[in-house]
Amino acid sequence: MPMPCAVETPRILVVDDDPAVCRAYATVLRRAGYEAYQQESGFGLAVAIRTLRPHLILLDVDLPGLRGPSAVRAAIEVAGIVPPVVLCTGLAPEDVEEDARSIGAVGTLYKPVGRQDLLACVDRVLGNAGLPRAIGG
């Protein structure tokens, strides 16, 4: 009888300079059955991608020092590739459309982001990539 294949739990990296937002998103994601990691800066995104190998990045646009889209471009130069990125922002849609297009973001969430909207977006992106979706929550 063949052994069942282990299903890899999707890893999600939350990048936001507001620690409360990072914690809130990570808590919702963990309760839904995902592995969630937090980072409060765009600096070091390439290292986090190499180390954690996330399946998805939830990225604040307006990070201090190195804006989210600039961090993605730098990570592409260093790491060569980045997983799908969903931008999270308190800015107006017209203020982030170009950023989203320039990095190939697969979605944008507008703050404040509710639990259902967060999980629906994550489930959609991971489902489109053929990865398991949330099991709890």
C-alpha positions in Angstrom: 0.0 0.0 0.0 1.5 3.4 -1.0 2.4 5.8 1.8 0.3 9.0 1.7 2.2 12.1 0.7 2.8 14.7 3.3 1.1 18.0 2.5 3.2 21.0 3.0 1.6 23.7 5.1 1.7 27.0 3.2 4.1 29.6 4.7 3.0 33.2 4.6 5.3 36.2 5.3 3.6 39.3 6.7 5.7 42.5 6.3 4.3 45.6 8.0 6.0 48.3 10.0 3.1 48.2 12.5 3.7 45.4 15.0 0.0 45.2 15.9 -0.9 44.7 12.2 1.8 42.0 11.9 0.6 40.2 15.0 -3.1 40.4 14.0 -2.6 39.1 10.5 -0.3 36.3 11.7 -2.7 35.3 14.4 -5.6 35.0 11.9 -3.4 33.0 9.5 -2.1 30.6 12.2 -5.6 30.0 13.5 -6.7 29.2 9.9 -3.9 26.5 9.7 -1.2 28.4 7.9 2.4 29.0 9.0 2.8 32.7 9.4 6.0 34.7 9.9 6.3 38.4 10.7 8.8 41.1 9.6 8.5 44.8 10.3 10.8 46.1 7.6 11.3 45.8 3.9 15.0 45.5 4.5 16.2 41.9 4.5 13.2 40.7 2.4 15.5 38.7 0.1 17.1 37.0 3.1 13.6 36.2 4.6 12.6 34.7 1.2 15.6 32.5 1.0 15.4 31.4 4.7 11.6 31.0 5.1 10.7 30.1 1.5 7.2 31.6 1.9 4.5 30.7 -0.6 3.0 34.2 -0.2 4.0 37.6 1.0 1.5 40.1 2.5 3.3 43.4 2.0 2.6 46.8 3.4 3.2 49.4 0.6 4.2 52.3 2.8 7.1 50.9 4.8 9.6 53.5 6.2 13.0 53.5 4.7 12.4 51.0 1.9 8.9 51.0 0.5 7.3 47.6 0.0 7.5 47.6 -3.9 11.2 48.7 -3.7 11.9 45.9 -1.3 10.3 43.4 -3.7 12.4 44.8 -6.6 15.6 44.5 -4.4 14.6 40.9 -3.4 14.2 39.9 -7.1 17.7 41.2 -7.8 19.2 39.3 -4.9 17.0 36.2 -4.7 16.1 35.9 -8.3 12.5 35.3 -7.7 9.8 36.1 -5.2 6.6 34.3 -4.3 3.2 35.9 -5.1 2.8 39.3 -3.4 -0.4 40.8 -2.1 -0.1 44.5 -1.2 -1.7 45.7 2.0 -2.3 49.4 2.2 -4.1 52.3 3.8 -3.5 54.3 0.6 -6.2 55.0 -2.0 -6.4 52.5 -4.9 -5.2 55.2 -7.4 -2.1 55.6 -5.2 -1.0 51.9 -5.4 -2.1 50.8 -8.9 1.3 51.5 -10.4 3.1 49.9 -7.5 1.0 46.8 -7.9 1.5 46.6 -11.6 5.3 47.2 -11.4 5.9 44.3 -9.1 3.3 41.9 -10.5 1.2 41.9 -7.3 -1.5 39.3 -7.4 -3.9 41.3 -5.2 -4.3 44.3 -3.0 -6.0 44.5 0.4 -7.1 47.9 1.7 -6.7 48.6 5.4 -8.4 48.0 7.7 -8.4 44.4 6.5 -11.0 42.1 8.2 -10.4 38.5 9.0 -12.8 37.2 6.2 -11.2 39.4 3.6 -7.7 38.4 4.6 -8.5 34.7 4.5 -10.5 34.9 1.3 -7.6 36.6 -0.5 -5.0 34.2 0.9 -7.2 31.2 0.0 -7.7 32.5 -3.5 -4.0 33.1 -4.2 -2.8 29.8 -2.7 -5.6 27.9 -4.4 -4.6 29.4 -7.7 -1.1 28.2 -7.0 -2.3 24.7 -6.3 -1.4 25.0 -2.6 -3.6 23.8 0.3 -6.1 26.3 1.6 -7.1 27.2 5.2 -8.3 24.3 7.2 -9.6 26.1 10.3 -10.5 29.5 11.5 
